[in-house]
Structures are given as C-alpha cells and as structure tokens.
C-alpha cells in the first residue's frame, strides 16, 4: 500500500504505562474518539502497583486493545521494546499514558506521513490540569531542515515524544536499546536520521501534553542518561564531522549532569560540593552556565531561582 493510501488499518498505537491508573482512562478515550480508528492498541503495563491494568481492561470491546503485563517494573526502554514486539502493522504511533490526543490527531499524522514519509512528530499543546493550555511559539520552528537534523539532534532532542514511524525502519536499525534507562527514543531518532530518514512536524497541534509540578521540576533528572546517549552517538559516529558534533553534544550533556549534581548538593546543604560541581557546568550551554554561576556564588539563591522556574503558572491560551 502506498503512503498516500494509508489509513488506520496500517497503524498500531503503542502506550507504555507505569502506575498510570489516574490518567490512562482519558488517554484511551482519546484514542477511541479519533476520526480514523487504529488497527490495534498495545498497552504495556510496566509493573504497575495501582489499578492501571484494571482501567485498561475496561476498554476491551471498545478498542482493539491488547494488554501486556511486565512484572516487575523493567523501565521504559523494556516496555517500548515489548510493545514493538507485539505490533504487526506497517506504522506505529506512540502515546504516553498521561497525554491525550485531539480527535484529528491520527488523521493529521497520517496525512503528514503521506506527504513526507519518515518520522512524523506531533505538535503538542502544554496542558497543566487546573491551570490551562498553552502553545509555546510555533513547534514547527523547532524541526530544522533535513540537512541539519542530525547535527541538531546531536545537540538536543527536538523530536516530541508523540510520533509516527514505520516498523520496518525501526527494525532495520535494531530498535530501541534495552540498556538505556531514559533517552531510548532520542537514541532511536539519532540512529534513524543517521540513515537518511527525515523528521517532519504536523501543521497544527493535535495532542495535549500533560505537565505537573513534578514534571516541571525534573528538568535535569535525565542528565545521566543524556550523557549515555551522547556517548553512544560519539562511539557510532560515521565520520569526522559527525564525531565533532557528537563530541560537542557530549560536552554539553556532561555540563548538564554537573549542574544536576550541584543542585542536589545545594538542596542537601553541602555548599562546598555544590560549588565544586557547578564549576564543571559553567562551560555548558548559556542557560546551564548561568545557573551554574549562581550556584557557585550563592547556592541557596540558585535553588530558589530553580524552584521559581519549576512552579506552574497560569498561562493564557494563544489564539
């Protein structure tokens, strides 16, 4: 079937969940409300200790759903690999267990894929329940031209987690790496783009990306895995130019890790260790360097500034 003829029969929706009982019902309802129905929905319950599986089972008969349980919890990479192992369609659409699709999401993703086969990245609307919904700028501007995508990916991950891609491309490069605790999707995009596959953004937002105080305050929690992703990219670099991009990316990720460690020390009241770690972060990206400089001089002020940034604020939805 050509890309122009694709419909929901070509798509499996992949949802990985851990202790998501309070959100996954809305997530599955948003799949059921699509204008194009998917062929299958694979939900991997990754060792949940709440009622996640029970909520999912309530959707039997209303969605073409398959529930796969992992016990004990194995982490997001293992859950994604398990979900992919259960897919049989040509295309896979990813959805986090706390996010929500707008009704035209799948239609929009498939139309974008028909125009530009490869990796399709959704445009999200930030959603803080009880506060509001906002669009920060135009997410399409975050996706660079194809010729620049690998270089930018080795700087930061610009691909939103809600994506559509082919199972054949995924299998051709070996799929997710099981040894990555976090960042398995970023690593996948790097390896796919390295082979010549391009990332394309949809032309309008179709997904509500749920944010909480916890998710906003966890800005540098992925730093250790980000370093690992960049080290793998450096090890796999195909030429000197790519090696240089990955080396610079690794330097930036190590600065983020040092800042994360400085913040932890400062919160624990260990100002000497905080300053020592911050000194390794001042040569990072401007935002990282600025926070590191404050921590070096006034650790307590640096923590207060970080907490203010992480506090949800009421936002006005843009027209």
LUMKOLDREN-588695 format. One record per residue (C-alpha): chain; residue number from 1; x, y, z. Coordinates in nm, 3 decimals. Example, Ala and Ser with C-alpha at 12.3 -4.5 7.8 and 13.67 -1.06 7.14 Angstrom:
# LUMKOLDREN-588695
+-------+------+---------+---------+---------+
! chain ! resi !       x !       y !       z !
+-------+------+---------+---------+---------+
!     A !    1 !   1.230 !  -0.450 !   0.780 !
!     A !    2 !   1.367 !  -0.106 !   0.714 !
+-------+------+---------+---------+---------+
***
This chain:
# LUMKOLDREN-588695
+-------+------+---------+---------+---------+
! chain ! resi !       x !       y !       z !
+-------+------+---------+---------+---------+
!     A !    1 !   0.000 !   0.000 !   0.000 !
!     A !    2 !   0.145 !   0.339 !  -0.095 !
!     A !    3 !   0.192 !   0.613 !   0.162 !
!     A !    4 !  -0.089 !   0.816 !   0.000 !
!     A !    5 !  -0.338 !   0.535 !   0.061 !
!     A !    6 !  -0.262 !   0.464 !   0.424 !
!     A !    7 !  -0.542 !   0.463 !   0.680 !
!     A !    8 !  -0.597 !   0.346 !   1.037 !
!     A !    9 !  -0.569 !  -0.018 !   0.934 !
!     A !   10 !  -0.195 !   0.040 !   0.892 !
!     A !   11 !  -0.141 !   0.177 !   1.245 !
!     A !   12 !  -0.079 !   0.031 !   1.589 !
!     A !   13 !  -0.090 !   0.269 !   1.884 !
!     A !   14 !   0.177 !   0.196 !   2.144 !
!     A !   15 !   0.113 !   0.302 !   2.505 !
!     A !   16 !   0.359 !   0.222 !   2.786 !
!     A !   17 !   0.229 !   0.276 !   3.138 !
!     A !   18 !   0.354 !   0.260 !   3.494 !
!     A !   19 !   0.119 !   0.350 !   3.780 !
!     A !   20 !  -0.098 !   0.548 !   3.538 !
!     A !   21 !  -0.444 !   0.449 !   3.668 !
!     A !   22 !  -0.547 !   0.812 !   3.721 !
!     A !   23 !  -0.462 !   0.922 !   3.363 !
!     A !   24 !  -0.472 !   0.626 !   3.125 !
!     A !   25 !  -0.852 !   0.619 !   3.103 !
!     A !   26 !  -0.853 !   0.964 !   2.941 !
!     A !   27 !  -0.562 !   0.858 !   2.719 !
!     A !   28 !  -0.752 !   0.554 !   2.587 !
!     A !   29 !  -1.073 !   0.755 !   2.550 !
!     A !   30 !  -0.884 !   0.995 !   2.322 !
!     A !   31 !  -0.782 !   0.702 !   2.100 !
!     A !   32 !  -1.144 !   0.583 !   2.085 !
!     A !   33 !  -1.252 !   0.932 !   1.980 !
!     A !   34 !  -1.028 !   0.951 !   1.673 !
!     A !   35 !  -1.179 !   1.028 !   1.334 !
!     A !   36 !  -0.967 !   0.740 !   1.199 !
!     A !   37 !  -0.956 !   0.423 !   1.411 !
!     A !   38 !  -0.627 !   0.236 !   1.456 !
!     A !   39 !  -0.591 !  -0.133 !   1.378 !
!     A !   40 !  -0.459 !  -0.213 !   1.726 !
!     A !   41 !  -0.370 !  -0.057 !   2.060 !
!     A !   42 !  -0.087 !  -0.223 !   2.253 !
!     A !   43 !  -0.071 !  -0.121 !   2.620 !
!     A !   44 !   0.229 !  -0.240 !   2.821 !
!     A !   45 !   0.172 !  -0.220 !   3.196 !
!     A !   46 !   0.527 !  -0.197 !   3.323 !
!     A !   47 !   0.497 !  -0.344 !   3.671 !
!     A !   48 !   0.228 !  -0.105 !   3.800 !
!     A !   49 !   0.126 !  -0.137 !   4.164 !
!     A !   50 !  -0.200 !   0.056 !   4.116 !
!     A !   51 !  -0.513 !  -0.020 !   3.907 !
!     A !   52 !  -0.358 !   0.058 !   3.568 !
!     A !   53 !  -0.433 !  -0.286 !   3.422 !
!     A !   54 !  -0.792 !  -0.282 !   3.551 !
!     A !   55 !  -0.857 !   0.054 !   3.384 !
!     A !   56 !  -0.714 !  -0.077 !   3.058 !
!     A !   57 !  -0.926 !  -0.392 !   3.072 !
!     A !   58 !  -1.242 !  -0.178 !   3.089 !
!     A !   59 !  -1.168 !  -0.077 !   2.729 !
!     A !   60 !  -1.193 !  -0.433 !   2.595 !
!     A !   61 !  -1.464 !  -0.435 !   2.330 !
!     A !   62 !  -1.444 !  -0.060 !   2.277 !
!     A !   63 !  -1.090 !  -0.056 !   2.139 !
!     A !   64 !  -0.889 !  -0.324 !   1.957 !
!     A !   65 !  -0.674 !  -0.340 !   2.267 !
!     A !   66 !  -0.409 !  -0.583 !   2.386 !
!     A !   67 !  -0.275 !  -0.556 !   2.740 !
!     A !   68 !   0.075 !  -0.688 !   2.810 !
!     A !   69 !   0.193 !  -0.701 !   3.171 !
!     A !   70 !   0.557 !  -0.682 !   3.281 !
!     A !   71 !   0.646 !  -0.785 !   3.634 !
!     A !   72 !   0.849 !  -0.646 !   3.798 !
!     A !   73 !   0.891 !  -0.296 !   3.658 !
!     A !   74 !   1.159 !  -0.305 !   3.385 !
!     A !   75 !   1.178 !   0.056 !   3.272 !
!     A !   76 !   1.056 !   0.250 !   2.973 !
!     A !   77 !   1.301 !   0.102 !   2.719 !
!     A !   78 !   1.200 !  -0.256 !   2.801 !
!     A !   79 !   0.833 !  -0.156 !   2.790 !
!     A !   80 !   0.873 !   0.007 !   2.447 !
!     A !   81 !   1.061 !  -0.294 !   2.313 !
!     A !   82 !   0.786 !  -0.524 !   2.440 !
!     A !   83 !   0.519 !  -0.310 !   2.277 !
!     A !   84 !   0.705 !  -0.306 !   1.945 !
!     A !   85 !   0.742 !  -0.684 !   1.959 !
!     A !   86 !   0.361 !  -0.710 !   1.966 !
!     A !   87 !   0.297 !  -0.484 !   1.666 !
!     A !   88 !   0.217 !  -0.624 !   1.322 !
!     A !   89 !   0.114 !  -0.315 !   1.125 !
!     A !   90 !   0.332 !  -0.109 !   0.893 !
!     A !   91 !   0.311 !   0.203 !   1.110 !
!     A !   92 !   0.343 !   0.267 !   1.483 !
!     A !   93 !   0.209 !   0.570 !   1.668 !
!     A !   94 !   0.338 !   0.642 !   2.019 !
!     A !   95 !   0.132 !   0.790 !   2.300 !
!     A !   96 !   0.235 !   0.847 !   2.661 !
!     A !   97 !  -0.005 !   0.716 !   2.926 !
!     A !   98 !  -0.075 !   1.064 !   3.064 !
!     A !   99 !  -0.126 !   1.251 !   2.736 !
!     A !  100 !  -0.441 !   1.297 !   2.526 !
!     A !  101 !  -0.498 !   1.304 !   2.151 !
!     A !  102 !  -0.737 !   1.557 !   1.997 !
!     A !  103 !  -0.988 !   1.389 !   1.760 !
!     A !  104 !  -0.797 !   1.466 !   1.438 !
!     A !  105 !  -0.457 !   1.355 !   1.567 !
!     A !  106 !  -0.425 !   1.026 !   1.379 !
!     A !  107 !  -0.575 !   1.172 !   1.061 !
!     A !  108 !  -0.323 !   1.457 !   1.075 !
!     A !  109 !  -0.027 !   1.230 !   1.146 !
!     A !  110 !  -0.116 !   1.001 !   0.854 !
!     A !  111 !  -0.168 !   1.294 !   0.616 !
!     A !  112 !   0.173 !   1.431 !   0.713 !
!     A !  113 !   0.332 !   1.090 !   0.660 !
!     A !  114 !   0.172 !   1.068 !   0.315 !
!     A !  115 !   0.342 !   1.394 !   0.219 !
!     A !  116 !   0.675 !   1.321 !   0.390 !
!     A !  117 !   0.740 !   0.957 !   0.487 !
!     A !  118 !   0.983 !   0.916 !   0.773 !
!     A !  119 !   0.940 !   1.025 !   1.135 !
!     A !  120 !   0.632 !   1.238 !   1.194 !
!     A !  121 !   0.642 !   1.444 !   1.514 !
!     A !  122 !   0.319 !   1.573 !   1.667 !
!     A !  123 !   0.271 !   1.932 !   1.773 !
!     A !  124 !   0.171 !   1.943 !   2.142 !
!     A !  125 !  -0.028 !   2.185 !   2.348 !
!     A !  126 !   0.108 !   2.212 !   2.702 !
!     A !  127 !  -0.165 !   2.120 !   2.948 !
!     A !  128 !  -0.145 !   2.178 !   3.322 !
!     A !  129 !  -0.472 !   2.039 !   3.464 !
!     A !  130 !  -0.647 !   2.304 !   3.668 !
!     A !  131 !  -0.437 !   2.584 !   3.520 !
!     A !  132 !  -0.480 !   2.578 !   3.143 !
!     A !  133 !  -0.348 !   2.503 !   2.796 !
!     A !  134 !  -0.079 !   2.690 !   2.607 !
!     A !  135 !   0.117 !   2.676 !   2.283 !
!     A !  136 !   0.474 !   2.797 !   2.321 !
!     A !  137 !   0.563 !   2.955 !   1.991 !
!     A !  138 !   0.542 !   2.751 !   1.671 !
!     A !  139 !   0.679 !   2.396 !   1.732 !
!     A !  140 !   0.745 !   2.357 !   1.359 !
!     A !  141 !   1.030 !   2.604 !   1.400 !
!     A !  142 !   1.195 !   2.353 !   1.632 !
!     A !  143 !   1.232 !   2.098 !   1.350 !
!     A !  144 !   1.530 !   2.201 !   1.134 !
!     A !  145 !   1.566 !   2.128 !   0.762 !
!     A !  146 !   1.658 !   1.765 !   0.684 !
!     A !  147 !   2.020 !   1.850 !   0.606 !
!     A !  148 !   2.067 !   1.994 !   0.957 !
!     A !  149 !   1.866 !   1.740 !   1.156 !
!     A !  150 !   2.147 !   1.506 !   1.259 !
!     A !  151 !   2.368 !   1.794 !   1.371 !
!     A !  152 !   2.088 !   1.942 !   1.581 !
!     A !  153 !   1.988 !   1.602 !   1.725 !
!     A !  154 !   2.343 !   1.567 !   1.849 !
!     A !  155 !   2.287 !   1.897 !   2.031 !
!     A !  156 !   1.940 !   1.832 !   2.175 !
!     A !  157 !   1.633 !   1.617 !   2.114 !
!     A !  158 !   1.387 !   1.828 !   1.913 !
!     A !  159 !   1.153 !   1.535 !   1.837 !
!     A !  160 !   0.841 !   1.538 !   2.054 !
!     A !  161 !   0.756 !   1.202 !   2.215 !
!     A !  162 !   0.429 !   1.167 !   2.020 !
!     A !  163 !   0.550 !   1.025 !   1.689 !
!     A !  164 !   0.459 !   0.808 !   1.392 !
!     A !  165 !   0.717 !   0.590 !   1.217 !
!     A !  166 !   0.744 !   0.262 !   1.027 !
!     A !  167 !   0.811 !  -0.069 !   1.193 !
!     A !  168 !   1.042 !  -0.158 !   0.902 !
!     A !  169 !   1.269 !   0.142 !   0.967 !
!     A !  170 !   1.268 !   0.064 !   1.340 !
!     A !  171 !   1.371 !  -0.298 !   1.280 !
!     A !  172 !   1.630 !  -0.207 !   1.020 !
!     A !  173 !   1.842 !  -0.015 !   1.272 !
!     A !  174 !   1.792 !  -0.265 !   1.556 !
!     A !  175 !   1.517 !  -0.090 !   1.753 !
!     A !  176 !   1.538 !   0.062 !   2.100 !
!     A !  177 !   1.848 !  -0.013 !   2.307 !
!     A !  178 !   1.745 !  -0.201 !   2.621 !
!     A !  179 !   2.035 !  -0.067 !   2.829 !
!     A !  180 !   1.916 !   0.296 !   2.815 !
!     A !  181 !   1.711 !   0.376 !   3.124 !
!     A !  182 !   1.593 !   0.707 !   2.972 !
!     A !  183 !   1.655 !   0.863 !   2.632 !
!     A !  184 !   1.586 !   0.548 !   2.431 !
!     A !  185 !   1.368 !   0.749 !   2.192 !
!     A !  186 !   1.634 !   1.019 !   2.141 !
!     A !  187 !   1.889 !   0.749 !   2.065 !
!     A !  188 !   1.645 !   0.592 !   1.817 !
!     A !  189 !   1.590 !   0.922 !   1.633 !
!     A !  190 !   1.967 !   0.978 !   1.606 !
!     A !  191 !   2.020 !   0.636 !   1.452 !
!     A !  192 !   1.724 !   0.673 !   1.214 !
!     A !  193 !   1.823 !   1.021 !   1.095 !
!     A !  194 !   2.180 !   0.899 !   1.050 !
!     A !  195 !   2.047 !   0.661 !   0.780 !
!     A !  196 !   1.884 !   0.945 !   0.585 !
!     A !  197 !   1.533 !   0.940 !   0.738 !
!     A !  198 !   1.387 !   1.286 !   0.796 !
!     A !  199 !   1.169 !   1.428 !   1.075 !
!     A !  200 !   0.858 !   1.624 !   0.977 !
!     A !  201 !   0.625 !   1.814 !   1.210 !
!     A !  202 !   0.248 !   1.826 !   1.164 !
!     A !  203 !   0.099 !   2.160 !   1.062 !
!     A !  204 !  -0.112 !   2.217 !   1.375 !
!     A !  205 !  -0.133 !   2.094 !   1.736 !
!     A !  206 !  -0.324 !   1.769 !   1.791 !
!     A !  207 !  -0.204 !   1.650 !   2.132 !
!     A !  208 !  -0.241 !   1.764 !   2.493 !
!     A !  209 !   0.091 !   1.718 !   2.673 !
!     A !  210 !   0.014 !   1.686 !   3.043 !
!     A !  211 !   0.250 !   1.873 !   3.274 !
!     A !  212 !   0.262 !   1.855 !   3.654 !
!     A !  213 !   0.468 !   2.027 !   3.919 !
!     A !  214 !   0.682 !   1.712 !   3.934 !
!     A !  215 !   0.749 !   1.701 !   3.560 !
!     A !  216 !   0.831 !   2.072 !   3.550 !
!     A !  217 !   1.079 !   2.040 !   3.836 !
!     A !  218 !   1.260 !   1.737 !   3.693 !
!     A !  219 !   1.447 !   1.935 !   3.429 !
!     A !  220 !   1.788 !   1.771 !   3.478 !
!     A !  221 !   1.678 !   1.429 !   3.607 !
!     A !  222 !   1.759 !   1.269 !   3.271 !
!     A !  223 !   2.114 !   1.408 !   3.265 !
!     A !  224 !   2.293 !   1.075 !   3.335 !
!     A !  225 !   2.106 !   0.902 !   3.052 !
!     A !  226 !   2.159 !   1.200 !   2.822 !
!     A !  227 !   2.532 !   1.159 !   2.872 !
!     A !  228 !   2.497 !   0.791 !   2.785 !
!     A !  229 !   2.301 !   0.873 !   2.467 !
!     A !  230 !   2.569 !   1.117 !   2.355 !
!     A !  231 !   2.848 !   0.872 !   2.435 !
!     A !  232 !   2.678 !   0.610 !   2.217 !
!     A !  233 !   2.638 !   0.867 !   1.939 !
!     A !  234 !   3.007 !   0.952 !   1.965 !
!     A !  235 !   3.102 !   0.584 !   1.955 !
!     A !  236 !   2.885 !   0.529 !   1.645 !
!     A !  237 !   2.986 !   0.845 !   1.457 !
!     A !  238 !   3.022 !   0.770 !   1.088 !
!     A !  239 !   3.278 !   1.039 !   1.002 !
!     A !  240 !   3.491 !   1.317 !   1.145 !
!     A !  241 !   3.218 !   1.580 !   1.110 !
!     A !  242 !   2.962 !   1.370 !   1.295 !
!     A !  243 !   3.225 !   1.280 !   1.555 !
!     A !  244 !   3.281 !   1.651 !   1.620 !
!     A !  245 !   2.907 !   1.717 !   1.657 !
!     A !  246 !   2.868 !   1.429 !   1.900 !
!     A !  247 !   3.177 !   1.534 !   2.097 !
!     A !  248 !   3.028 !   1.880 !   2.146 !
!     A !  249 !   2.695 !   1.727 !   2.240 !
!     A !  250 !   2.861 !   1.505 !   2.497 !
!     A !  251 !   3.036 !   1.808 !   2.647 !
!     A !  252 !   2.701 !   1.986 !   2.685 !
!     A !  253 !   2.536 !   1.682 !   2.842 !
!     A !  254 !   2.821 !   1.644 !   3.092 !
!     A !  255 !   2.773 !   2.009 !   3.189 !
!     A !  256 !   2.401 !   1.940 !   3.247 !
!     A !  257 !   2.492 !   1.640 !   3.462 !
!     A !  258 !   2.733 !   1.851 !   3.666 !
!     A !  259 !   2.461 !   2.112 !   3.718 !
!     A !  260 !   2.218 !   1.841 !   3.828 !
!     A !  261 !   2.470 !   1.720 !   4.083 !
!     A !  262 !   2.531 !   2.078 !   4.201 !
!     A !  263 !   2.157 !   2.128 !   4.256 !
!     A !  264 !   2.138 !   1.806 !   4.459 !
!     A !  265 !   2.431 !   1.912 !   4.677 !
!     A !  266 !   2.284 !   2.258 !   4.729 !
!     A !  267 !   1.947 !   2.114 !   4.835 !
!     A !  268 !   2.128 !   1.890 !   5.083 !
!     A !  269 !   2.307 !   2.192 !   5.229 !
!     A !  270 !   2.650 !   2.083 !   5.107 !
!     A !  271 !   2.761 !   2.416 !   4.963 !
!     A !  272 !   3.123 !   2.315 !   4.905 !
!     A !  273 !   3.024 !   2.015 !   4.692 !
!     A !  274 !   2.761 !   2.229 !   4.515 !
!     A !  275 !   3.021 !   2.486 !   4.415 !
!     A !  276 !   3.264 !   2.216 !   4.304 !
!     A !  277 !   3.006 !   2.050 !   4.077 !
!     A !  278 !   2.882 !   2.387 !   3.947 !
!     A !  279 !   3.238 !   2.473 !   3.841 !
!     A !  280 !   3.221 !   2.182 !   3.593 !
!     A !  281 !   2.896 !   2.318 !   3.446 !
!     A !  282 !   2.991 !   2.679 !   3.372 !
!     A !  283 !   3.119 !   2.589 !   3.025 !
!     A !  284 !   2.787 !   2.437 !   2.923 !
!     A !  285 !   2.506 !   2.596 !   2.725 !
!     A !  286 !   2.421 !   2.955 !   2.827 !
!     A !  287 !   2.121 !   2.858 !   3.043 !
!     A !  288 !   2.321 !   2.586 !   3.221 !
!     A !  289 !   2.622 !   2.815 !   3.262 !
!     A !  290 !   2.408 !   3.093 !   3.412 !
!     A !  291 !   2.251 !   2.860 !   3.670 !
!     A !  292 !   2.593 !   2.713 !   3.749 !
!     A !  293 !   2.742 !   3.058 !   3.802 !
!     A !  294 !   2.469 !   3.148 !   4.051 !
!     A !  295 !   2.519 !   2.819 !   4.235 !
!     A !  296 !   2.894 !   2.881 !   4.259 !
!     A !  297 !   2.842 !   3.220 !   4.423 !
!     A !  298 !   2.517 !   3.174 !   4.616 !
!     A !  299 !   2.395 !   2.810 !   4.626 !
!     A !  300 !   2.078 !   2.888 !   4.822 !
!     A !  301 !   1.978 !   3.163 !   4.579 !
!     A !  302 !   2.039 !   2.921 !   4.291 !
!     A !  303 !   1.796 !   2.671 !   4.444 !
!     A !  304 !   1.528 !   2.937 !   4.497 !
!     A !  305 !   1.566 !   3.056 !   4.138 !
!     A !  306 !   1.537 !   2.700 !   4.010 !
!     A !  307 !   1.224 !   2.638 !   4.217 !
!     A !  308 !   1.060 !   2.955 !   4.082 !
!     A !  309 !   1.123 !   2.838 !   3.724 !
!     A !  310 !   0.967 !   2.498 !   3.804 !
!     A !  311 !   0.649 !   2.636 !   3.963 !
!     A !  312 !   0.343 !   2.607 !   3.733 !
!     A !  313 !   0.198 !   2.945 !   3.642 !
!     A !  314 !  -0.139 !   3.030 !   3.497 !
!     A !  315 !  -0.100 !   3.084 !   3.125 !
!     A !  316 !  -0.325 !   3.239 !   2.864 !
!     A !  317 !  -0.409 !   3.020 !   2.565 !
!     A !  318 !  -0.292 !   3.183 !   2.244 !
!     A !  319 !  -0.546 !   3.239 !   1.969 !
+-------+------+---------+---------+---------+
***
